[in-house]
Structures are given as structure tokens and as C-alpha cells.
Amino acid sequence: MHPSSELRGTKSRRLENRKIVLGVTGSIAAVECVRLTREFIRNGAEVFPVMSPSATRIIHPDALWFASGNRPVTELTGGVEHVALCGKIPDRADLLLIAPCTSNTLSKIVCGIDDTPVTTFAATALGSGIPVMVAPAMHESMYSSPVVMQNIERARALGVHFVLPRIEENKAKMAGMEEVVPAVLRLIGRGDLRGKRVLVVAGATREPIDDVRCITNFSTGRTGTELALAAWTRGAEVELWYGASPEAPPPLFTIRRFDTLESLNSLVAHSELAFDLVIVPAAISDYTVEKASGKLASERAMVIELRPAPKVLATLRRRFKGVLVGFKAECGVTDEELERRAREMMEVSDANFAVANDVSRVREESTEVLIIPRQGPAIKFSGSKGEAADAILNEVVKAL
């Protein structure tokens, strides 16, 4: 067994049983392909590298052999490698991803020129109906060329999918793993949320005490962003309402920001809420305070009155009739007590599902949750927050 196999599925199973042909061309961004290959493997995929002659001058084929466990195709032989992986045959690849893709390779693809292993694989994949995705990388002046812009549109007309570059330092740099991997997941993943609109409300609120201080909590917003990402990769159109948490959400979907409970309630009141599914893992304050103007003096003791805040979940339910998923956090309770309190929350808010956890069992990269439907037994899950997001959606999607 090649050592790369030890990594397979360690992050998720979203690409389990998927074969990805990774076409590498002569951009300096080829140096990122070892990390990209390993990330696909961690999500369950098997990766088959294919390299243009120019790519082998930037990264040695042995590096991709090491990363993938499969010897890279650097020339076509009597093994007809392009047909064996991308032809009209059983057990063929699920995707041809060309990353990085140079201006030269893009131009050859749209003109039907196949004079390198990568362009021959592209012609074969397009002819057999295998999805083709391209992540361009080149100098900005090349990327801005009218010819390149036309070729991108011509490639799209052929059915090619793009993960567009980021423009910085006078370069069109290949999109990072945080964009390429989700784009691949969305294209060849399970797709069971295609055609659905999903709202995720995530992050913490901050209730101001004065113009300097506030009451907040330790929420990172990570569970919410993982849920939004999981729904997006499964094909949904996702909107993320994101609070005052330190982690920045990925720029893959529509993001609307809130800070205080008042600003969140304003979003609820003034939004159309035309969604099929609303998931609310946000750490929303249970209390509000009367804000003082200026900065309160710190030389003396003070008493702050905490007033119970209206529950956003119940407010959402009054305006939203689709599937609603609420979260219930407790600390230091048994599973039985955790489930009981979560079911009480579900009844009060008329939610369809509750996801409950004991925060004392949550770690930076892992969590433990109870997934509780209105009818039927609770399901206990332990694992990474990304895996927990998939476990939650696996149950919720049955109700859509």
C-alpha cells in the first residue's frame, strides 16, 4: 500500500470512490499541486496526475507520484492513458481538473489542439462527457488579454467549468485550495441539495455595555461555516448570516453580517426568507443590556442588569414555513438531560430538528452532537466539525 492511502478520507468522505485526473501545466503555481493532491485524498478521492512537458520543468514527476500514489502520465504510450482514464469506458475518471492552467493550454483546448498529455486528456474528456474544470494561472497582463477572455467564454460554451484566479501583485494567481476543493466537491459531490436554497445563521452576537465594552461568548462560528460549506458543496444556493466571530467565512456564497441581537432581528424582519432550509447554529445572546453612552468608569464597582432577550428561532418560525433546524448548547449535563432540553426548545420554537451539544465536549477541531428529529430517536455523532455538518445534513435532507 502506498503511504498516501493512509490519508484517504481522514478529513471527509465527500469524494469517496471518486477519481480525479489532475492536469498540471507549465505555471509556477504547479508547486501547489502536491498540497492540492493530498487535500483531495484527505476528502476520499483517488488522484491521477498528468503533466505537460513544461510542468516537469517546474515540479518533478516523482513529487506528484509521492503525493498521489499514482505514477504521473508525462507522455502517451501504447497504454492509451487518455482513453483508459477519460474515454468512454467503465470505471473512468469522474473529473479532469487542470490546475494550474496556462494561457497556452487554455487556447489549445478551445482550438482542439492536443499536443501535450494534458491537452489530449482534455480533448478526450470533452468528447466522452467527463466534467472538465480549469483553474487558470498566469501574469495579469496575459489574463487580461481579449483573446484569453474570449477563450474562457469559448471554453465555457464547451461545458468547461472555471475556478477563476485571484488578481494580486500583477498576477492572476491560481485560486487557493479553499476555493478549488469546494468547487470540485460541488461539481462531482453527492449533489442532494441541488435546486434548494439554504440559510445558515452563524457566529456570535455582541451586546454593548457602553461604547467600548460588550457582552459576548466564545463562539468561533466554525460549526456554522462548516454547515454552509457542506450545503454549498452538496449543490445548494447558500446564504450565510454571520455574526461577530473571529474566523472569516469562505467567500463562496452570499454573506450578510450582523453584530448585535438587534441587527440580527432586523435581518429577520426585513428579509424575504425564501429558503427551503434554515439552520441556526449561531451563539445568540440570551440577554440584552441597557447601553451607556461613552465609556463607563472602571474605578468603581457596578451592577449590570441582564434582561432576557426574545428568542430568534421563534421569530424566524413566525415568518418561515420550511424546514427549521435549531441548536441547543448546554454544559456538564448527561445525554438524557441534553436531549430533554433540546426537545423542549424544539417544541417552543416549532423547529423540525434540534442539534444539541455539551460545550465541555467540544474541541477546536472536533465536536460531539445529538441530532434530534421531531419524531424518532436522537442520533449521536462524534467527529470533526466538517463531518458533523455532513451528518446533520444527511438527516435534514430527508425532510426536504
Summary of the structure (lengths in Angstrom):
residues: 400
radius of gyration: 24.6
end to end distance: 41.2
largest distance: 84.9
contacts: 1335
relative contact order: 0.09
helix: 37%
strand: 23%
